[in-house]
Amino acid sequence: MSTQGKKTIKPQEIKKKSSWYGLGRRKTAIAKVQLVKGSGKFIINEREIATPSRVYTEPLKITGKDKNFDVYAKVYGGGIAAQLEAIRLGISRALDKFDPELHKTLKIEGFLTRDPRMKERKKPGLKGARRAPQWQKR
């Protein structure tokens, strides 16, 4: 048997990652989050946030990583509350990718669970999803 046609495969160097991504959704809001090793800055929609909201800093504080990462997020759609929760889910998913040992902590706190509640659609013959027109006896 000839070994001339076979090439030896060299083991590739394993590169240490410096950023992790997570996607978060809530209602119609979508947040694309990137965690980068840094000092704890929050940059959302290309604006630095001086006092970040407690809603989306919770996953970082609970895991003790709040001063280890800079958070870059692009958020669109939905309202303010839905956007905050979408960012929180994105940060949690990125942290889970960074260190799978944090999965249990994040899951217990409920940060890895996507909230499935959506707006109910309007039905024909009704004024809204459930609101019926006023009923008259006579």
N, CA, C and O atoms as a GROMACS GRO file, in nm:
protein
  552
    1MET      N    1   0.082  -0.118   0.000
    1MET     CA    2   0.000   0.000   0.000
    1MET      C    3   0.087   0.125   0.000
    1MET      O    4   0.185   0.133   0.074
    2SER      N    5   0.052   0.222  -0.081
    2SER     CA    6   0.130   0.344  -0.093
    2SER      C    7   0.072   0.454  -0.004
    2SER      O    8  -0.050   0.470   0.003
    3THR      N    9   0.158   0.529   0.062
    3THR     CA   10   0.113   0.639   0.148
    3THR      C   11   0.146   0.774   0.087
    3THR      O   12   0.140   0.876   0.155
    4GLN      N   13   0.179   0.776  -0.041
    4GLN     CA   14   0.217   0.901  -0.106
    4GLN      C   15   0.099   0.996  -0.120
    4GLN      O   16   0.117   1.118  -0.110
    5GLY      N   17  -0.021   0.945  -0.144
    5GLY     CA   18  -0.137   1.030  -0.166
    5GLY      C   19  -0.195   1.090  -0.038
    5GLY      O   20  -0.275   1.183  -0.044
    6LYS      N   21  -0.156   1.036   0.077
    6LYS     CA   22  -0.212   1.084   0.204
    6LYS      C   23  -0.127   1.197   0.260
    6LYS      O   24  -0.004   1.193   0.255
    7LYS      N   25  -0.193   1.297   0.313
    7LYS     CA   26  -0.123   1.409   0.376
    7LYS      C   27  -0.142   1.398   0.527
    7LYS      O   28  -0.248   1.357   0.576
    8THR      N   29  -0.040   1.434   0.599
    8THR     CA   30  -0.052   1.433   0.745
    8THR      C   31  -0.123   1.560   0.789
    8THR      O   32  -0.096   1.669   0.740
    9ILE      N   33  -0.213   1.543   0.883
    9ILE     CA   34  -0.289   1.657   0.934
    9ILE      C   35  -0.224   1.704   1.063
    9ILE      O   36  -0.211   1.628   1.159
   10LYS      N   37  -0.183   1.829   1.064
   10LYS     CA   38  -0.120   1.886   1.183
   10LYS      C   39  -0.228   1.934   1.278
   10LYS      O   40  -0.327   1.993   1.235
   11PRO      N   41  -0.210   1.911   1.407
   11PRO     CA   42  -0.309   1.963   1.502
   11PRO      C   43  -0.308   2.116   1.500
   11PRO      O   44  -0.203   2.179   1.511
   12GLN      N   45  -0.425   2.173   1.485
   12GLN     CA   46  -0.434   2.319   1.478
   12GLN      C   47  -0.428   2.378   1.618
   12GLN      O   48  -0.467   2.316   1.717
   13GLU      N   49  -0.378   2.498   1.622
   13GLU     CA   50  -0.372   2.567   1.750
   13GLU      C   51  -0.513   2.606   1.792
   13GLU      O   52  -0.593   2.654   1.711
   14ILE      N   53  -0.541   2.585   1.918
   14ILE     CA   54  -0.673   2.623   1.970
   14ILE      C   55  -0.664   2.769   2.011
   14ILE      O   56  -0.586   2.806   2.099
   15LYS      N   57  -0.746   2.851   1.947
   15LYS     CA   58  -0.746   2.994   1.977
   15LYS      C   59  -0.845   3.020   2.090
   15LYS      O   60  -0.957   2.968   2.091
   16LYS      N   61  -0.804   3.102   2.185
   16LYS     CA   62  -0.895   3.139   2.292
   16LYS      C   63  -0.989   3.246   2.240
   16LYS      O   64  -0.946   3.345   2.180
   17LYS      N   65  -1.118   3.225   2.263
   17LYS     CA   66  -1.218   3.322   2.216
   17LYS      C   67  -1.213   3.447   2.302
   17LYS      O   68  -1.185   3.440   2.422
   18SER      N   69  -1.241   3.558   2.242
   18SER     CA   70  -1.245   3.683   2.317
   18SER      C   71  -1.384   3.744   2.319
   18SER      O   72  -1.407   3.844   2.387
   19SER      N   73  -1.479   3.685   2.244
   19SER     CA   74  -1.616   3.737   2.248
   19SER      C   75  -1.716   3.623   2.230
   19SER      O   76  -1.687   3.521   2.166
   20TRP      N   77  -1.834   3.643   2.288
   20TRP     CA   78  -1.941   3.543   2.283
   20TRP      C   79  -2.070   3.612   2.246
   20TRP      O   80  -2.096   3.726   2.286
   21TYR      N   81  -2.154   3.542   2.167
   21TYR     CA   82  -2.277   3.599   2.116
   21TYR      C   83  -2.398   3.531   2.179
   21TYR      O   84  -2.394   3.414   2.215
   22GLY      N   85  -2.506   3.608   2.191
   22GLY     CA   86  -2.633   3.553   2.238
   22GLY      C   87  -2.746   3.630   2.174
   22GLY      O   88  -2.737   3.752   2.154
   23LEU      N   89  -2.853   3.560   2.141
   23LEU     CA   90  -2.970   3.623   2.081
   23LEU      C   91  -3.085   3.613   2.180
   23LEU      O   92  -3.114   3.505   2.232
   24GLY      N   93  -3.150   3.725   2.206
   24GLY     CA   94  -3.262   3.726   2.299
   24GLY      C   95  -3.386   3.782   2.232
   24GLY      O   96  -3.378   3.876   2.153
   25ARG      N   97  -3.501   3.722   2.264
   25ARG     CA   98  -3.629   3.772   2.211
   25ARG      C   99  -3.730   3.781   2.323
   25ARG      O  100  -3.728   3.703   2.418
   26ARG      N  101  -3.821   3.880   2.311
   26ARG     CA  102  -3.933   3.894   2.403
   26ARG      C  103  -4.041   3.969   2.327
   26ARG      O  104  -4.018   4.079   2.278
   27LYS      N  105  -4.160   3.908   2.317
   27LYS     CA  106  -4.269   3.962   2.235
   27LYS      C  107  -4.215   3.987   2.093
   27LYS      O  108  -4.177   3.892   2.026
   28THR      N  109  -4.212   4.112   2.047
   28THR     CA  110  -4.159   4.138   1.912
   28THR      C  111  -4.021   4.203   1.916
   28THR      O  112  -3.969   4.244   1.812
   29ALA      N  113  -3.961   4.212   2.035
   29ALA     CA  114  -3.827   4.272   2.049
   29ALA      C  115  -3.720   4.166   2.026
   29ALA      O  116  -3.733   4.052   2.071
   30ILE      N  117  -3.615   4.204   1.955
   30ILE     CA  118  -3.502   4.114   1.928
   30ILE      C  119  -3.374   4.186   1.967
   30ILE      O  120  -3.351   4.300   1.928
   31ALA      N  121  -3.289   4.117   2.045
   31ALA     CA  122  -3.161   4.173   2.089
   31ALA      C  123  -3.048   4.081   2.047
   31ALA      O  124  -3.049   3.961   2.078
   32LYS      N  125  -2.951   4.137   1.975
   32LYS     CA  126  -2.830   4.064   1.939
   32LYS      C  127  -2.720   4.115   2.031
   32LYS      O  128  -2.681   4.232   2.024
   33VAL      N  129  -2.669   4.027   2.116
   33VAL     CA  130  -2.577   4.067   2.222
   33VAL      C  131  -2.440   4.004   2.200
   33VAL      O  132  -2.429   3.887   2.163
   34GLN      N  133  -2.336   4.083   2.223
   34GLN     CA  134  -2.199   4.034   2.216
   34GLN      C  135  -2.130   4.068   2.348
   34GLN      O  136  -2.130   4.183   2.391
   35LEU      N  137  -2.071   3.967   2.412
   35LEU     CA  138  -1.992   3.988   2.533
   35LEU      C  139  -1.845   3.986   2.494
   35LEU      O  140  -1.797   3.893   2.428
   36VAL      N  141  -1.773   4.091   2.534
   36VAL     CA  142  -1.631   4.102   2.505
   36VAL      C  143  -1.560   4.123   2.638
   36VAL      O  144  -1.606   4.198   2.723
   37LYS      N  145  -1.446   4.056   2.656
   37LYS     CA  146  -1.372   4.075   2.781
   37LYS      C  147  -1.335   4.221   2.793
   37LYS      O  148  -1.280   4.281   2.700
   38GLY      N  149  -1.366   4.279   2.910
   38GLY     CA  150  -1.342   4.421   2.928
   38GLY      C  151  -1.365   4.464   3.071
   38GLY      O  152  -1.339   4.388   3.165
   39SER      N  153  -1.416   4.586   3.087
   39SER     CA  154  -1.425   4.647   3.220
   39SER      C  155  -1.568   4.663   3.271
   39SER      O  156  -1.587   4.713   3.382
   40GLY      N  157  -1.669   4.624   3.195
   40GLY     CA  158  -1.806   4.634   3.242
   40GLY      C  159  -1.888   4.743   3.175
   40GLY      O  160  -1.987   4.788   3.232
   41LYS      N  161  -1.849   4.786   3.054
   41LYS     CA  162  -1.925   4.888   2.982
   41LYS      C  163  -2.047   4.826   2.916
   41LYS      O  164  -2.046   4.708   2.879
   42PHE      N  165  -2.153   4.906   2.903
   42PHE     CA  166  -2.273   4.864   2.831
   42PHE      C  167  -2.294   4.959   2.714
   42PHE      O  168  -2.313   5.079   2.734
   43ILE      N  169  -2.289   4.905   2.592
   43ILE     CA  170  -2.312   4.985   2.472
   43ILE      C  171  -2.430   4.924   2.399
   43ILE      O  172  -2.421   4.815   2.343
   44ILE      N  173  -2.542   4.997   2.401
   44ILE     CA  174  -2.666   4.947   2.342
   44ILE      C  175  -2.704   5.040   2.228
   44ILE      O  176  -2.715   5.162   2.247
   45ASN      N  177  -2.725   4.982   2.109
   45ASN     CA  178  -2.754   5.059   1.988
   45ASN      C  179  -2.652   5.171   1.967
   45ASN      O  180  -2.688   5.285   1.937
   46GLU      N  181  -2.525   5.136   1.984
   46GLU     CA  182  -2.412   5.226   1.962
   46GLU      C  183  -2.409   5.346   2.056
   46GLU      O  184  -2.348   5.448   2.024
   47ARG      N  185  -2.476   5.335   2.171
   47ARG     CA  186  -2.472   5.441   2.273
   47ARG      C  187  -2.426   5.380   2.404
   47ARG      O  188  -2.478   5.276   2.447
   48GLU      N  189  -2.329   5.443   2.467
   48GLU     CA  190  -2.283   5.392   2.596
   48GLU      C  191  -2.384   5.430   2.704
   48GLU      O  192  -2.429   5.545   2.711
   49ILE      N  193  -2.418   5.334   2.788
   49ILE     CA  194  -2.516   5.355   2.894
   49ILE      C  195  -2.440   5.382   3.024
   49ILE      O  196  -2.364   5.298   3.071
   50ALA      N  197  -2.463   5.501   3.083
   50ALA     CA  198  -2.392   5.539   3.205
   50ALA      C  199  -2.442   5.458   3.325
   50ALA      O  200  -2.362   5.405   3.402
   51THR      N  201  -2.574   5.449   3.340
   51THR     CA  202  -2.632   5.372   3.451
   51THR      C  203  -2.718   5.260   3.393
   51THR      O  204  -2.836   5.282   3.363
   52PRO      N  205  -2.661   5.141   3.376
   52PRO     CA  206  -2.736   5.031   3.315
   52PRO      C  207  -2.854   4.986   3.401
   52PRO      O  208  -2.850   4.996   3.524
   53SER      N  209  -2.957   4.937   3.336
   53SER     CA  210  -3.078   4.892   3.405
   53SER      C  211  -3.050   4.764   3.484
   53SER      O  212  -2.972   4.679   3.443
   54ARG      N  213  -3.116   4.754   3.599
   54ARG     CA  214  -3.100   4.636   3.684
   54ARG      C  215  -3.153   4.511   3.615
   54ARG      O  216  -3.107   4.400   3.643
   55VAL      N  217  -3.250   4.528   3.525
   55VAL     CA  218  -3.311   4.414   3.456
   55VAL      C  219  -3.206   4.333   3.382
   55VAL      O  220  -3.201   4.211   3.397
   56TYR      N  221  -3.123   4.398   3.301
   56TYR     CA  222  -3.029   4.322   3.220
   56TYR      C  223  -2.890   4.307   3.281
   56TYR      O  224  -2.806   4.238   3.223
   57THR      N  225  -2.863   4.369   3.397
   57THR     CA  226  -2.735   4.345   3.463
   57THR      C  227  -2.741   4.228   3.560
   57THR      O  228  -2.638   4.179   3.606
   58GLU      N  229  -2.862   4.180   3.592
   58GLU     CA  230  -2.879   4.070   3.687
   58GLU      C  231  -2.799   3.944   3.652
   58GLU      O  232  -2.732   3.891   3.740
   59PRO      N  233  -2.804   3.894   3.527
   59PRO     CA  234  -2.728   3.771   3.497
   59PRO      C  235  -2.578   3.786   3.524
   59PRO      O  236  -2.513   3.693   3.569
   60LEU      N  237  -2.524   3.905   3.494
   60LEU     CA  238  -2.382   3.928   3.517
   60LEU      C  239  -2.350   3.936   3.666
   60LEU      O  240  -2.248   3.885   3.710
   61LYS      N  241  -2.438   4.001   3.743
   61LYS     CA  242  -2.414   4.015   3.887
   61LYS      C  243  -2.426   3.882   3.959
   61LYS      O  244  -2.345   3.851   4.046
   62ILE      N  245  -2.527   3.803   3.923
   62ILE     CA  246  -2.548   3.674   3.990
   62ILE      C  247  -2.431   3.580   3.965
   62ILE      O  248  -2.393   3.504   4.054
   63THR      N  249  -2.375   3.584   3.845
   63THR     CA  250  -2.262   3.496   3.813
   63THR      C  251  -2.128   3.557   3.854
   63THR      O  252  -2.025   3.491   3.845
   64GLY      N  253  -2.129   3.683   3.898
   64GLY     CA  254  -2.006   3.749   3.942
   64GLY      C  255  -1.917   3.795   3.828
   64GLY      O  256  -1.797   3.814   3.846
   65LYS      N  257  -1.974   3.813   3.710
   65LYS     CA  258  -1.896   3.852   3.592
   65LYS      C  259  -1.925   3.996   3.550
   65LYS      O  260  -1.892   4.035   3.437
   66ASP      N  261  -1.984   4.077   3.637
   66ASP     CA  262  -2.027   4.211   3.598
   66ASP      C  263  -1.912   4.306   3.564
   66ASP      O  264  -1.932   4.402   3.490
   67LYS      N  265  -1.792   4.281   3.616
   67LYS     CA  266  -1.678   4.368   3.584
   67LYS      C  267  -1.581   4.302   3.485
   67LYS      O  268  -1.475   4.356   3.456
   68ASN      N  269  -1.619   4.184   3.434
   68ASN     CA  270  -1.529   4.110   3.344
   68ASN      C  271  -1.560   4.133   3.196
   68ASN      O  272  -1.474   4.109   3.111
   69PHE      N  273  -1.681   4.180   3.165
   69PHE     CA  274  -1.723   4.187   3.025
   69PHE      C  275  -1.776   4.324   2.989
   69PHE      O  276  -1.837   4.393   3.070
   70ASP      N  277  -1.751   4.364   2.864
   70ASP     CA  278  -1.821   4.476   2.802
   70ASP      C  279  -1.935   4.415   2.723
   70ASP      O  280  -1.918   4.312   2.658
   71VAL      N  281  -2.052   4.479   2.727
   71VAL     CA  282  -2.170   4.427   2.659
   71VAL      C  283  -2.205   4.520   2.544
   71VAL      O  284  -2.226   4.639   2.563
   72TYR      N  285  -2.210   4.463   2.424
   72TYR     CA  286  -2.253   4.536   2.304
   72TYR      C  287  -2.384   4.473   2.258
   72TYR      O  288  -2.391   4.351   2.239
   73ALA      N  289  -2.487   4.555   2.241
   73ALA     CA  290  -2.617   4.500   2.202
   73ALA      C  291  -2.682   4.586   2.095
   73ALA      O  292  -2.673   4.708   2.098
   74LYS      N  293  -2.747   4.519   2.000
   74LYS     CA  294  -2.832   4.585   1.900
   74LYS      C  295  -2.972   4.537   1.928
   74LYS      O  296  -2.999   4.416   1.927
   75VAL      N  297  -3.064   4.630   1.954
   75VAL     CA  298  -3.200   4.594   1.989
   75VAL      C  299  -3.297   4.667   1.898
   75VAL      O  300  -3.280   4.786   1.871
   76TYR      N  301  -3.398   4.596   1.852
   76TYR     CA  302  -3.502   4.659   1.771
   76TYR      C  303  -3.634   4.588   1.794
   76TYR      O  304  -3.638   4.472   1.836
   77GLY      N  305  -3.742   4.660   1.764
   77GLY     CA  306  -3.876   4.603   1.779
   77GLY      C  307  -3.925   4.610   1.922
   77GLY      O  308  -3.847   4.625   2.016
   78GLY      N  309  -4.057   4.598   1.938
   78GLY     CA  310  -4.116   4.591   2.072
   78GLY      C  311  -4.108   4.721   2.147
   78GLY      O  312  -4.074   4.826   2.092
   79GLY      N  313  -4.142   4.714   2.275
   79GLY     CA  314  -4.139   4.831   2.362
   79GLY      C  315  -4.015   4.827   2.451
   79GLY      O  316  -3.930   4.740   2.437
   80ILE      N  317  -4.007   4.922   2.542
   80ILE     CA  318  -3.889   4.935   2.627
   80ILE      C  319  -3.872   4.814   2.718
   80ILE      O  320  -3.762   4.758   2.726
   81ALA      N  321  -3.978   4.772   2.786
   81ALA     CA  322  -3.969   4.658   2.878
   81ALA      C  323  -3.932   4.530   2.804
   81ALA      O  324  -3.849   4.452   2.852
   82ALA      N  325  -3.992   4.508   2.688
   82ALA     CA  326  -3.961   4.387   2.609
   82ALA      C  327  -3.816   4.390   2.562
   82ALA      O  328  -3.750   4.286   2.559
   83GLN      N  329  -3.766   4.508   2.525
   83GLN     CA  330  -3.627   4.519   2.481
   83GLN      C  331  -3.530   4.489   2.595
   83GLN      O  332  -3.429   4.422   2.575
   84LEU      N  333  -3.562   4.537   2.716
   84LEU     CA  334  -3.477   4.510   2.832
   84LEU      C  335  -3.469   4.360   2.859
   84LEU      O  336  -3.361   4.307   2.884
   85GLU      N  337  -3.584   4.292   2.853
   85GLU     CA  338  -3.585   4.148   2.879
   85GLU      C  339  -3.518   4.070   2.767
   85GLU      O  340  -3.460   3.964   2.792
   86ALA      N  341  -3.526   4.120   2.644
   86ALA     CA  342  -3.457   4.054   2.532
   86ALA      C  343  -3.306   4.065   2.551
   86ALA      O  344  -3.233   3.970   2.523
   87ILE      N  345  -3.258   4.181   2.598
   87ILE     CA  346  -3.116   4.198   2.625
   87ILE      C  347  -3.072   4.102   2.736
   87ILE      O  348  -2.966   4.040   2.727
   88ARG      N  349  -3.155   4.091   2.840
   88ARG     CA  350  -3.122   4.001   2.951
   88ARG      C  351  -3.107   3.857   2.903
   88ARG      O  352  -3.013   3.788   2.942
   89LEU      N  353  -3.198   3.811   2.817
   89LEU     CA  354  -3.191   3.675   2.765
   89LEU      C  355  -3.066   3.657   2.677
   89LEU      O  356  -3.000   3.554   2.684
   90GLY      N  357  -3.035   3.758   2.596
   90GLY     CA  358  -2.915   3.752   2.512
   90GLY      C  359  -2.787   3.745   2.594
   90GLY      O  360  -2.697   3.668   2.561
   91ILE      N  361  -2.779   3.825   2.700
   91ILE     CA  362  -2.662   3.823   2.788
   91ILE      C  363  -2.650   3.686   2.855
   91ILE      O  364  -2.540   3.631   2.865
   92SER      N  365  -2.762   3.632   2.901
   92SER     CA  366  -2.762   3.502   2.969
   92SER      C  367  -2.715   3.391   2.875
   92SER      O  368  -2.637   3.305   2.915
   93ARG      N  369  -2.762   3.394   2.752
   93ARG     CA  370  -2.722   3.291   2.655
   93ARG      C  371  -2.574   3.303   2.619
   93ARG      O  372  -2.506   3.202   2.601
   94ALA      N  373  -2.524   3.426   2.610
   94ALA     CA  374  -2.382   3.446   2.582
   94ALA      C  375  -2.295   3.398   2.700
   94ALA      O  376  -2.190   3.338   2.679
   95LEU      N  377  -2.341   3.425   2.823
   95LEU     CA  378  -2.268   3.377   2.941
   95LEU      C  379  -2.266   3.225   2.946
   95LEU      O  380  -2.166   3.165   2.985
   96ASP      N  381  -2.377   3.163   2.905
   96ASP     CA  382  -2.386   3.017   2.902
   96ASP      C  383  -2.285   2.959   2.803
   96ASP      O  384  -2.225   2.855   2.829
   97LYS      N  385  -2.266   3.027   2.689
   97LYS     CA  386  -2.166   2.982   2.592
   97LYS      C  387  -2.024   3.004   2.645
   97LYS      O  388  -1.935   2.923   2.619
   98PHE      N  389  -2.005   3.114   2.718
   98PHE     CA  390  -1.874   3.145   2.775
   98PHE      C  391  -1.830   3.038   2.875
   98PHE      O  392  -1.717   2.989   2.869
   99ASP      N  393  -1.920   3.001   2.966
   99ASP     CA  394  -1.887   2.902   3.069
   99ASP      C  395  -2.009   2.814   3.094
   99ASP      O  396  -2.102   2.856   3.163
  100PRO      N  397  -2.011   2.692   3.040
  100PRO     CA  398  -2.126   2.603   3.058
  100PRO      C  399  -2.156   2.569   3.204
  100PRO      O  400  -2.265   2.523   3.236
  101GLU      N  401  -2.059   2.590   3.294
  101GLU     CA  402  -2.083   2.564   3.436
  101GLU      C  403  -2.180   2.666   3.497
  101GLU      O  404  -2.238   2.640   3.602
  102LEU      N  405  -2.198   2.780   3.431
  102LEU     CA  406  -2.293   2.882   3.479
  102LEU      C  407  -2.437   2.846   3.442
  102LEU      O  408  -2.530   2.911   3.489
  103HIS      N  409  -2.455   2.744   3.358
  103HIS     CA  410  -2.587   2.708   3.307
  103HIS      C  411  -2.687   2.683   3.420
  103HIS      O  412  -2.799   2.733   3.417
  104LYS      N  413  -2.646   2.606   3.519
  104LYS     CA  414  -2.737   2.570   3.628
  104LYS      C  415  -2.782   2.694   3.706
  104LYS      O  416  -2.900   2.709   3.737
  105THR      N  417  -2.688   2.782   3.737
  105THR     CA  418  -2.719   2.905   3.810
  105THR      C  419  -2.817   2.992   3.732
  105THR      O  420  -2.915   3.042   3.787
  106LEU      N  421  -2.790   3.010   3.603
  106LEU     CA  422  -2.876   3.093   3.519
  106LEU      C  423  -3.014   3.030   3.502
  106LEU      O  424  -3.114   3.101   3.499
  107LYS      N  425  -3.019   2.898   3.490
  107LYS     CA  426  -3.147   2.828   3.471
  107LYS      C  427  -3.233   2.838   3.596
  107LYS      O  428  -3.354   2.860   3.586
  108ILE      N  429  -3.172   2.823   3.714
  108ILE     CA  430  -3.246   2.832   3.840
  108ILE      C  431  -3.309   2.970   3.855
  108ILE      O  432  -3.422   2.983   3.901
  109GLU      N  433  -3.235   3.073   3.817
  109GLU     CA  434  -3.286   3.211   3.827
  109GLU      C  435  -3.387   3.243   3.718
  109GLU      O  436  -3.456   3.345   3.726
  110GLY      N  437  -3.398   3.157   3.616
  110GLY     CA  438  -3.497   3.177   3.510
  110GLY      C  439  -3.449   3.266   3.397
  110GLY      O  440  -3.530   3.314   3.318
  111PHE      N  441  -3.318   3.288   3.388
  111PHE     CA  442  -3.265   3.379   3.286
  111PHE      C  443  -3.247   3.313   3.150
  111PHE      O  444  -3.230   3.383   3.050
  112LEU      N  445  -3.250   3.180   3.144
  112LEU     CA  446  -3.233   3.112   3.015
  112LEU      C  447  -3.367   3.072   2.953
  112LEU      O  448  -3.369   3.011   2.846
  113THR      N  449  -3.477   3.105   3.019
  113THR     CA  450  -3.609   3.068   2.970
  113THR      C  451  -3.667   3.184   2.889
  113THR      O  452  -3.677   3.296   2.939
  114ARG      N  453  -3.704   3.156   2.765
  114ARG     CA  454  -3.766   3.258   2.682
  114ARG      C  455  -3.913   3.267   2.719
  114ARG      O  456  -3.981   3.165   2.728
  115ASP      N  457  -3.962   3.387   2.741
  115ASP     CA  458  -4.103   3.408   2.776
  115ASP      C  459  -4.186   3.392   2.649
  115ASP      O  460  -4.172   3.472   2.556
  116PRO      N  461  -4.272   3.290   2.643
  116PRO     CA  462  -4.344   3.262   2.518
  116PRO      C  463  -4.467   3.348   2.494
  116PRO      O  464  -4.530   3.339   2.388
  117ARG      N  465  -4.504   3.432   2.591
  117ARG     CA  466  -4.628   3.509   2.576
  117ARG      C  467  -4.616   3.613   2.465
  117ARG      O  468  -4.522   3.692   2.461
  118MET      N  469  -4.714   3.610   2.375
  118MET     CA  470  -4.719   3.705   2.264
  118MET      C  471  -4.856   3.772   2.265
  118MET      O  472  -4.948   3.726   2.333
  119LYS      N  473  -4.869   3.880   2.189
  119LYS     CA  474  -4.997   3.948   2.177
  119LYS      C  475  -5.096   3.859   2.104
  119LYS      O  476  -5.063   3.799   2.002
  120GLU      N  477  -5.217   3.850   2.159
  120GLU     CA  478  -5.320   3.767   2.097
  120GLU      C  479  -5.380   3.841   1.978
  120GLU      O  480  -5.398   3.963   1.982
  121ARG      N  481  -5.409   3.769   1.872
  121ARG     CA  482  -5.457   3.833   1.751
  121ARG      C  483  -5.602   3.877   1.765
  121ARG      O  484  -5.677   3.822   1.845
  122LYS      N  485  -5.640   3.978   1.686
  122LYS     CA  486  -5.778   4.025   1.680
  122LYS      C  487  -5.860   3.926   1.600
  122LYS      O  488  -5.818   3.877   1.495
  123LYS      N  489  -5.981   3.896   1.652
  123LYS     CA  490  -6.069   3.802   1.582
  123LYS      C  491  -6.178   3.878   1.508
  123LYS      O  492  -6.220   3.986   1.551
  124PRO      N  493  -6.226   3.823   1.395
  124PRO     CA  494  -6.334   3.887   1.320
  124PRO      C  495  -6.463   3.890   1.402
  124PRO      O  496  -6.496   3.794   1.472
  125GLY      N  497  -6.535   4.001   1.392
  125GLY     CA  498  -6.660   4.016   1.466
  125GLY      C  499  -6.641   4.073   1.605
  125GLY      O  500  -6.738   4.106   1.672
  126LEU      N  501  -6.517   4.085   1.649
  126LEU     CA  502  -6.487   4.142   1.780
  126LEU      C  503  -6.408   4.271   1.761
  126LEU      O  504  -6.350   4.296   1.655
  127LYS      N  505  -6.405   4.354   1.868
  127LYS     CA  506  -6.334   4.480   1.859
  127LYS      C  507  -6.184   4.464   1.886
  127LYS      O  508  -6.104   4.549   1.846
  128GLY      N  509  -6.148   4.358   1.953
  128GLY     CA  510  -6.007   4.329   1.982
  128GLY      C  511  -5.990   4.178   1.983
  128GLY      O  512  -6.060   4.106   1.913
  129ALA      N  513  -5.895   4.131   2.064
  129ALA     CA  514  -5.873   3.987   2.072
  129ALA      C  515  -5.993   3.919   2.136
  129ALA      O  516  -6.034   3.810   2.094
  130ARG      N  517  -6.050   3.983   2.240
  130ARG     CA  518  -6.163   3.923   2.311
  130ARG      C  519  -6.280   4.020   2.333
  130ARG      O  520  -6.391   3.977   2.361
  131ARG      N  521  -6.255   4.148   2.321
  131ARG     CA  522  -6.356   4.250   2.348
  131ARG      C  523  -6.466   4.242   2.242
  131ARG      O  524  -6.441   4.261   2.123
  132ALA      N  525  -6.588   4.214   2.288
  132ALA     CA  526  -6.702   4.203   2.197
  132ALA      C  527  -6.774   4.337   2.190
  132ALA      O  528  -6.765   4.417   2.283
  133PRO      N  529  -6.847   4.362   2.080
  133PRO     CA  530  -6.927   4.484   2.074
  133PRO      C  531  -7.035   4.481   2.183
  133PRO      O  532  -7.076   4.374   2.229
  134GLN      N  533  -7.081   4.599   2.222
  134GLN     CA  534  -7.181   4.607   2.328
  134GLN      C  535  -7.307   4.531   2.286
  134GLN      O  536  -7.354   4.542   2.173
  135TRP      N  537  -7.361   4.455   2.379
  135TRP     CA  538  -7.478   4.372   2.352
  135TRP      C  539  -7.604   4.445   2.395
  135TRP      O  540  -7.608   4.504   2.504
  136GLN      N  541  -7.711   4.443   2.310
  136GLN     CA  542  -7.838   4.505   2.345
  136GLN      C  543  -7.946   4.399   2.344
  136GLN      O  544  -7.957   4.318   2.252
  137LYS      N  545  -8.026   4.401   2.450
  137LYS     CA  546  -8.133   4.302   2.460
  137LYS      C  547  -8.244   4.334   2.360
  137LYS      O  548  -8.297   4.243   2.296
  138ARG      N  549  -8.282   4.464   2.345
  138ARG     CA  550  -8.389   4.502   2.253
  138ARG      C  551  -8.341   4.603   2.152
  138ARG      O  552  -8.418   4.646   2.066
   0.00000   0.00000   0.00000
